[in-house]
Amino acid sequence: MNEVLAAFSVVFSFDTIAVIFLGALAGILIGIIPGLTANMGIALLLPLTYSFQGVSGILLLLGVYCGAVYGGSITAILISTPGTPASAATVLDGYPMAKRGEAGRALGLPTMGSLFGGIFSTIALIVIAPMLATVATGFSAPEYFAPAIFGISIITSVSSQSIIKGLIGGGIGLAIATIGLDPMTSGMRFTFDSIYLMGRISFIPVLVGLFAFSQGLLSTEEHFREGGIMQKPVAKITRILPSWVDFKRCLPTWVRSSVIGAGIGTIPGVGGDISSWIAYNEAKRWSKHPGEFGKGSPEGVSAPEAGANAVSGGCMVPLMTLGIPGDGATVIIMGAFLVQGLALGPQLLTEHPVEVNTIFIGLMMANIFMGLLGFMGMKLFVKVMDVPRTLLVPVILLLCAVGAYTVNHSMIDVFVMMGAGLVAYILIKLDFSMSPIVIGIILGPLAETNLRRSLMMSQGDLSIFFMRPVCATFIVIAILTLFLPIVSPMWKNWHQKTLKKSRTRRVISQGCKPSRIIGCVVVRCYTASGVSRRGNALRDGVLFRISLWQKRSSRSPMI
């Protein structure tokens, strides 16, 4: 108890509160800039931690971490440009909602979702960290492979129109992920003797090209097609805080996405990029209005952010208890622990209880400040929508180039970004979705590496994936997720045809009235000939009249 009180006194001192607040603000600003990720922001500010006393430097980086993951959703919603990879799923429903003139609602829901997910994961870190760490400790290559396959399987659900095109997009992403040195043998694959390609194609330039540069090209095309008159997006804010109706509707989604994010965060190496997509997929699966997804669904814009921000607390579980970073951001944060002389592992909880509790409370405050800054600065962020497209598009294209260049300080990354943008522009014209490509690029290396490690462990025996409960569960769910969107329409069509046949037979069996016989003949003729809209309307009218006759005949004896 004394350690907890001491931690509260440290966190609520003016200096520490100011550090957490500035960290969250800096993180949001970093997340807004396309191409700048939480990892970059933390890496840029890591040298500053040398001058901080105690764990203040760690709290600064945690504030940047939380703020950057959330900040990426702002540009994803306003200009269809995800500031961070974890915000790519937010584009699917956030941008359509903003274009409808509901920018305030589109920003308020993910802000509340981010706040909910961050606080939930922090509570999970405090309360059930030992249990979650125990589960993650038993994971090896097969358990890492199974979640990756599950993540890849959701491409059939996030595909906007055609499932076949979604599978093709996922294949493109997986193909891009294979470029570079073989992770097991270090052999060169599709490098064409290029030193740049040996280190794999950098993900950030590809992401910026797929989502941001392609949108700039589409906006430019629209500008010339409409004779130089570019339509300004509507950005009037009628309400920032979610309404009670939206709150009740999205609360189950926030809880579900937070559980997903916190759970995935405990698996080292997975991170928020995957959890946001899985949270989006599960929100669509459980929603009562799945048809709204992709068109501006409140659940669709809330789920990815809740899932992505819930990873922050989950990733700290293996880091603090096992010394294993949960994702790329916590790898850098681990350096801040070492700078402060804090040895990561089980002994951290017993040897430094004050520092540990300070980090717990500080992470909670970082998420609270993130939410407050989001709501207070909402109108300022939405002002981006008021900028004329003739000015906004060149700025977006310039930020794309800057964001791609800052990854490795290489002009090759800029050319990769432009190439990815041109390919995305063509694919969008062909009604392809970019989401499956991103999923393939993110999960391809993780799935490949752990698949080959698993086969080495089992000496080529595939049964290793079905002998482990966690692994088998993920694979079964992945199979169902992959084939359900394919089988479901086929089953519905078969069910509708069977239902029509049964209705016709039931009408004939109930009596031989001339009107009923004529109705059956008309239905059969129009069904067989397929006479398009007018015939379908007449057929539906006849079926409706027959259904009324059926009800009347069931109430009174037939004549």
Residue, then its C-alpha position, 0 to 999 in steps of 0.5 A: m500500500n505504501e508503494v502505491l501511495a508513493a507512486f501516486s505522489v510521484v505521478f501527480s507531481f507537476d513535473t511528471i504530469a507535464v511530461i505525460f501531457l506533453g508526451a501525449l500531445a507530441g504523440i498525437l502530432i506525430g500520428i497526424i503526419p502520414g509516414l511518421t509512426a509511434n516507433m519513429g516518434i519514440a526513437l526521436l525522443l529516446p535520447l531525451t530520457y537521459s536527462f530525466q530523473g526516475v521513470s519520467g522519461i519512460l512516462l514521456l515515451l508511453g505518452v508518445y506511444c498512446g498519442a501516436v497510435y490515436g493520432g493516426s486515426i485523425t488523418a485516416i478519417l479526415i483525408s483518408t490517409p492513415g497516419t500510422p499502420a494501425s489506423a489503416a482499418t479506420v479509413l474504411d468507415g471513418y472517411p465515408m462518415a466524414k464525407r457525409g458531413e459527420a466529421g465530428r461524430a467520426l472523430g468522437l467515436p474513435t476517440m472514445g474507443s481509444l480512451f476505452g481501449g487504453i484504460f481497459s488494457t491498463i487495468a488488464l496490465i495491473v490486475i491480470a498481468p501475471m496470468l496473461a504473462t503465463v499464457a504468453t510464456g508457453f507460446s512458441a513458433p506454432e502459436y505465433f504462426a496461428p494468429a498470423i494465419f487468422g489475421i490473413s484469413i480476414i481478407t475475405s471479410v474486409s474486402s469491399q466488393s469481390i471476395i476473389k479480388g480480396l484474395i488476389g489483393g492478399g496474394i499481392g501483399l504476401a508476394i511483396a512480403t517475400i522480397g528480400l533475404d530468406p529469414m532462415t537461410s539468408g538466401m536472396r529472393f526477388t532482389f535482382d541484385s539490389i542492395y535495397l531489396m535485400g533488406r525487404i521493401s520498407f512497409i511505411p513507404v508502401l503504406v503511404g503510397l497505397f492509402a495517401f498517394s493514391q488518394g492524391l491521384l484520385s483527387t487530382e483526376e476528379h479535379f480535372r474531370e470536373g473542370g477544375i472545380m473540386q468539391k470541398p468536404v463537408a466538415k461541420i461538427t454538430r456533436i463531438l461527444p458520442s450520443w447516448v444512442d451511439f454509446k450504447r450501440c458501440l459499448p459492446t464493440w469497445v469491450r470486445s475490441s479492447v479484449i482483443g487488443a489486450g490479448i494480442g498485445t501480450i503476444p510478442g511481435v504481433g502489435g496493434d497493426i494486426s489487432s485493429w484489423i481483427a477488431y474490425n472484422e469481429a465488429k462486423r461479424w457481431s454487428k446487427h448492421p453489417g451492411e453499414f460497414g464500409k459506408g460509415s458504420p459507427e462500430g466500424v470506425s470505433a473498433p479498430e481504434a479501441g483494438a489498436n490502443a488496447v495493445s499498449g497495456g498488453c504489450m507491457v505485460p511481456l516486456m515488464t514481466l519477461g523482458i520480451p518486447g511486445d511490439g516495435a514500440t516497446v523495443i525502443i521503450m525497453g531502451a529507456f528502462l535500461v537507461q534508468g537501470l531497471a532490469l526487466g523480468p519477474q524481479l522488476l515487480t518485486e525489486h522496484p514496486v514504486e517504479v512499477n506502480t508509477i508506470f501503471i498509473g502513468l500509463m493510465m494518465a497518458n490514455i486519459f490525457m490522450g482522450l482529453l486532448g482528442f476531444m478538446g482539439m477536435k475542432l482544430f483537427v477538423k479544420v483540415m477538412d476546410v482547406p480547399r482541395t486545390l491546396l490540400v492535395p499538393v500538401i498531402l503529396l508533399l507529406c507523402a514524400v517527406g514521410a517516405y523519405t524519413v524512414n531510411h533517409s533514402m530517395i529509393d523509399v520515395f520512388v517505392m511510395m510513388g510506385a505503390g501509389l500508382v499501382a493502388y490507383i490502378l487497382i482502385k479503378l478496378d474496384f480492388s480494396m487496399s486492405p487485403i494487400v496491407i494485411g498480406i504485407i504485415l502478416g506475411p513475414l510473421a507467418e512465413t518465419n514461424l511456419r518454417r520454424s514450426l516445421m523444423m521443430s516437428q521435422g516436417d510434421l504438420s500435425i504440430f499445428f493441431m496438437r496444441p490447443v491454442c494453435a488448433t483453435f486459431i487455425v479452425i477459426a481462420i478456416l471458418t473466417l476464410f470460407l464463411p463469406i464464400v459459402s454463406p451467399m451460396w447457401k442463401n441462394w440455394h435456400q431462396k430457390t428452395l423456399k420459392k419451390s416450396r411456396t409454389r407446391r404449397v399453393i397448388s396443394q391447397g386447392c384448385k381455384p382458377s385464380r391460384i392456377i393462373g398465379c402459379v402459371v404466371v410465376r413459373c413463366y416469369t421465373a423460367s424466362g427471367v424477364s428482368r425488372r418489370g417481370n420480377a415486379l409482376r412475379d413478386g406481386v403475384l406471389f404477394r397475392i398468393s400469400l394473402w390467399q393462403k392466409r385467408s384459406s387457412r382461416s376459412p374452409m376452401i370452396 
